[in-house]
C-alpha cells in the first residue's frame, strides 16, 4: 500500500499515517511537504495502532493552525506576538473551529476589542475554502484548581442557529456597540464637594494595582457618578495590564455568573489583576453571593504580590447603609478607604448641562439650562430632561419659551424646586422667627444672621444672580447680598452651629 505522499507502507500503521497526512493536507493545502513532515513525526511504528497517536496528530494540526494565524496577525517578524492571542486555545473539528477562553471576563474583553481582528485572520487563512463555523467557549476551573485553560470546557447554551461561516457565541455577547469614547479623569465635572473622592481615584489609577487604598469603596446616592468613576478606573488599568485581566461589572452579575471560583478563589486571582464591582447594594439579602465576595476578598493577594491586585467597589447609598450587608463583608469593605460622592450642587449641574449642549451642538441659553438644573439633582435625570427638551425643540422648530419648558418638565420626573419664599420659611421656622421680620429692615443680630443664611441657601439651591437675590429680599442692593454670602462661607468653616443650620436647610429644601 502506498500513502498519499508516496511513502511505501502496508497494514494499519500505513493507514494511520495516510489518514494523518490527509488531515494535514486538508487543513493546510498550501504547506506542501512541510505539512507532511509534521505528520511523519508521529508515524506509528509496527502493526500496533495507539490512540494517543491520533491525539498527537490533532495537536500538531492545531499548533500549525495557531502558527499560521499568528503569522497573519503579526506580519512583522520583529514584533512580539500579541499576548491575547497566546491565551486562546484553538480546536479544529471538521467544519467547526472552537475557540476556548481562559475565563468569561477574557471573553467579554475579546468581544469588545479583538473579535473582529481574529475573525478576519480566520477568513484570510481559509480564503477559497469553506469557512468553518466559529464557536466560542470558556474553560472552567475544576476542583483541583489547575490551569483553567487545560480544563475541558462544558457545553454552553447557544444563541440560535447560524449559517455556515457565521459566528456562534457560546457564553458571552458584547454588552453594546463598540465605542472609543474618551474615559479619563478630565471628563469629570465637580467642585470642592467631591474633590477628595476624585483625587483618591486618580491616585489609585496612577499607581500600580494594589499599592494605594485597597479595597476602595465609593458610596453615594444614585446618579452621583460612581459608575462613571469605576469605568474610568477600568480604562486606566487596562492601559497598564495584560488583556482580559481587568474586570468591571455589576456585583450581582459577577456573583451569579461565576460559581466555579467559589471552590478555589485563589485561581480567580491568577487570572485577574483588577476587580471593579458596581451596585454592591444588590448583594443585600443574598447570603450565598455575600459569602462568595468574602471568599474572593480573602483570597486577594497583598500589595507585595507581583503583579499587584486592586479591588474597588461602588455602593448606592450612604456609608451608614452598609450595615445592611453581612457583618463579615462589611468589615472587609470598611477595612479599606471609604469615600462618599455627594450629590452635585447647582453649579456642577449647570456646567454638566453646558458640556452636554456643546457635545450635542445644542443652542440653549444659560437661563434655560439653569431652569433645567434647578429641577433635579442627578446626572441621569438631567440627561433625560435635556433629551426631552431637545426633541421638543426639534419638533417645533422654534426657540423655547419659559412656558414651553414648564409644560415639558411637568410631564416628566422632574420636581418643582423650592423658591425663595419656601427657603425663607424654612429658615424662619428653624430659628423661631417670622419670615416678614427677616425681610424687614431691622438689624437685630438674629435677624441679620437668618437673612444672610437664607440668601446663601437661595444662591446655592436656585443659582439666582446677586441682583435677583437682592430684589427677592426686600429690594436690597447686590453688594449687600455679596457681603452676606461671603460671611456665611467664612462661618461655615469656623462656626459649627451655622454648619448644622445650613446642612439641615439644604436637606429640607431638596
Order of alpha helices (4+ residues) and beta strands (2+ residues): alpha-alpha-alpha-alpha-beta-beta-alpha-alpha-beta-beta-alpha-beta-alpha-beta-alpha-alpha-beta-alpha-beta-alpha-beta-alpha-alpha-alpha-alpha-alpha-alpha-alpha-alpha-alpha-alpha
